[in-house]
């Protein structure tokens, strides 16, 4: 009986040691981040966009001398605001369309005494283009005529005289 207990403990210990393996040797190469099929051209990859969407039209609306609240109203809350550099706001936008390389747009705003003093990045403010865009923007709204598209029950009741027309 004692021999059986020693044999079973030895087998359990050997199985535990065998399952852990040797961690000191070289590790095999790490597998690729995605599956191997994801790099094939016929595999669909969805568009991924991150950050603040900033257009040139939005940048044209900001002007030097605006305060932080006015800039935040036009461009939104900055993606990065450094606690050590409170006078600097960074707007970053990235988009990856399918298999195409990632596109990045950066815009950095500098403030002094709560006033915008400098704009750096993919676009510069151009107030003349902003005014031209406002002048060209005319909105025409067409409202279609009313059509009697009530249900058959309402039309029948109206024809009999039980319901008044609207």
C-alpha distance (Angstrom), angle and dihedral (degrees) to the residues before:
residue distance angle dihedral
X1 . . .
X2 3.77 . .
X3 3.77 89.6 .
X4 3.81 90.4 53.8
X5 3.84 92.0 52.3
X6 3.81 91.8 49.9
X7 3.79 91.4 47.2
X8 3.84 92.4 49.7
X9 3.84 92.0 47.7
X10 3.80 89.6 49.5
X11 3.80 91.3 50.7
X12 3.81 91.9 47.9
X13 3.82 91.3 49.2
X14 3.83 91.5 47.2
X15 3.82 91.3 49.3
X16 3.82 91.2 49.4
X17 3.79 92.0 50.3
X18 3.80 92.7 45.6
X19 3.81 92.6 50.5
X20 3.82 93.6 53.0
X21 3.79 94.2 53.1
X22 3.77 126.4 -172.4
X23 3.77 114.4 -49.3
X24 3.78 95.4 -179.7
X25 3.77 97.4 74.9
X26 3.78 126.2 83.7
X27 3.77 114.7 -68.8
X28 3.79 117.1 -125.9
X29 3.78 117.9 -104.7
X30 3.77 112.5 -76.4
X31 3.80 113.5 -105.3
X32 3.81 117.4 -110.8
X33 3.79 116.0 -85.4
X34 3.81 93.7 -113.2
X35 3.74 132.6 27.4
X36 3.77 118.3 -74.7
X37 3.80 90.5 -114.9
X38 3.81 94.2 58.6
X39 3.81 91.6 76.7
X40 3.78 93.8 58.2
X41 3.83 113.4 107.2
X42 3.83 96.0 -126.8
X43 3.82 93.9 55.5
X44 3.82 112.5 99.4
X45 3.78 116.9 -121.6
X46 3.78 115.8 -173.2
X47 3.79 123.7 -130.4
X48 3.80 112.7 -98.4
X49 3.80 120.3 -164.1
X50 3.77 126.6 178.1
X51 3.77 136.9 178.7
X52 3.78 133.0 23.0
X53 3.80 116.5 -22.3
X54 3.81 102.9 -133.4
X55 3.80 120.5 178.8
X56 3.80 128.7 -168.5
X57 3.80 88.3 -113.3
X58 3.81 89.9 59.1
X59 3.81 91.2 47.5
X60 3.82 90.1 50.7
X61 3.81 89.6 57.5
X62 3.81 94.2 61.0
X63 3.79 119.5 83.8
X64 3.76 133.7 -167.4
X65 3.79 109.5 -96.6
X66 3.82 96.0 38.1
X67 3.79 116.0 133.0
X68 3.80 124.4 -121.6
X69 3.80 95.6 -97.0
X70 3.79 92.5 53.1
X71 3.80 91.7 49.5
X72 3.82 90.8 46.7
X73 3.82 89.3 51.9
X74 3.81 91.9 54.4
X75 3.83 101.6 37.5
X76 3.80 103.6 21.5
X77 3.79 128.9 -127.4
X78 3.81 111.9 -30.8
X79 3.78 117.8 -109.7
X80 3.80 91.6 -135.7
X81 3.77 126.4 32.8
X82 3.78 113.2 167.5
X83 3.79 116.2 -143.4
X84 3.81 89.8 -148.1
X85 3.81 93.6 49.6
X86 3.80 103.8 38.3
X87 3.81 91.8 165.8
X88 3.81 92.3 65.0
X89 3.82 126.3 77.0
X90 3.80 121.8 -173.7
X91 3.79 123.4 -159.5
X92 3.81 113.3 -168.5
X93 3.79 126.8 -179.2
X94 3.79 125.5 -177.5
X95 3.78 129.4 -178.9
X96 3.79 130.6 -179.4
X97 3.79 114.3 -167.6
X98 3.79 110.2 -161.3
X99 3.79 111.7 -67.6
X100 3.82 94.2 -12.6
X101 3.80 118.6 110.5
X102 3.78 118.3 -94.2
X103 3.81 116.8 -87.4
X104 3.80 117.6 -146.6
X105 3.80 129.2 -165.0
X106 3.79 120.6 -171.2
X107 3.77 130.0 -171.1
X108 3.80 123.3 179.9
X109 3.79 122.9 -168.4
X110 3.80 124.4 -165.1
X111 3.81 123.8 -156.1
X112 3.80 132.5 -166.5
X113 3.81 120.2 -172.1
X114 3.83 90.1 -9.5
X115 3.83 91.5 -56.0
X116 3.81 126.1 114.6
X117 3.81 108.7 -114.9
X118 3.82 106.1 163.0
X119 3.81 141.0 22.7
X120 3.80 122.5 -164.2
X121 3.77 129.3 175.5
X122 3.78 144.1 61.5
X123 3.84 94.1 -23.4
X124 3.80 138.1 27.4
X125 3.80 124.8 -146.9
X126 3.80 113.0 -97.0
X127 3.83 110.3 -176.1
X128 3.82 93.9 -171.3
X129 3.80 91.2 60.7
X130 3.81 89.9 47.8
X131 3.82 91.0 53.8
X132 3.82 91.7 46.1
X133 3.81 90.3 51.1
X134 3.81 90.9 51.5
X135 3.82 92.1 49.8
X136 3.82 92.9 48.6
X137 3.77 92.2 49.5
X138 3.78 108.7 96.8
X139 3.77 119.8 158.6
X140 3.78 119.4 -152.9
X141 3.78 116.2 -170.2
X142 3.80 118.6 -165.7
X143 3.78 117.7 -162.8
X144 3.80 114.8 -160.3
X145 3.80 120.3 -130.7
X146 3.78 116.7 -95.8
X147 3.77 114.5 -95.1
X148 3.77 124.3 -161.5
X149 3.77 99.7 -117.9
X150 3.79 99.0 151.5
X151 3.78 118.0 141.1
X152 3.78 125.4 -88.7
X153 3.81 93.2 -104.5
X154 3.82 93.3 55.1
X155 3.81 91.4 46.6
X156 3.82 91.1 49.8
X157 3.80 92.6 48.6
X158 3.80 89.8 47.9
X159 3.81 91.1 50.3
X160 3.82 91.5 50.8
X161 3.79 90.5 48.0
X162 3.83 98.7 -115.7
X163 3.81 94.2 115.1
X164 3.77 128.2 42.8
X165 3.78 120.3 -129.9
X166 3.79 117.0 -108.9
